[in-house]
């Protein structure tokens, strides 16, 4: 998700640091100063380096956060031998015309593809399995208790009640539980 970067099926949440959002104002100020400098001048080169330093800081914070999360998931979970994730098409999410510019920026800032890459190689390092379910599975709209599919659920609804079994679900934890279920169902 965008509020929490990773949610596990047991309810553990890893917060999304929103690094770009925190540094956006500083970046805008530095870029504006750069645009006012005369091309080819020493001050322009200094301003260009200041902009590059802000970009580097954003990248380093994002990378450190993703490494911490992927290490926590692969190394620390002693009883877990298999991690299950959902295949996300980030490029398709960004091309949707209904999304705002700020939402697209937040999707890019989350770094989901990099997190998946890190999980893949760290699972190989630590001898864990990584299962990926298809992107078209209805993981958040399916009740993890009875399997009822809630077709009316919108993205704005973060919690919902199943009409068939009356179970109350947090959308993200329910999706994580269903991703685990779908991954092991496909195995058999």
Protein Blocks (a to p, Z undefined) as FASTA:
>chain_A
ZZbmbdcfkopacddfklmlmmmmmmmmmmmmmmmpcehiaklmmmmmmmmmmmmmmmmm
mmmmmmmmmmmmmmmmmmbcbdcdddddfklmmmpmkbcfklmmmmmmnommmmmmmmmm
mmmmnopacddddfkbcfklpcfknopacfkbcfklmbdcdfklopacdfklmmmmmmmm
mmmmmmZZ
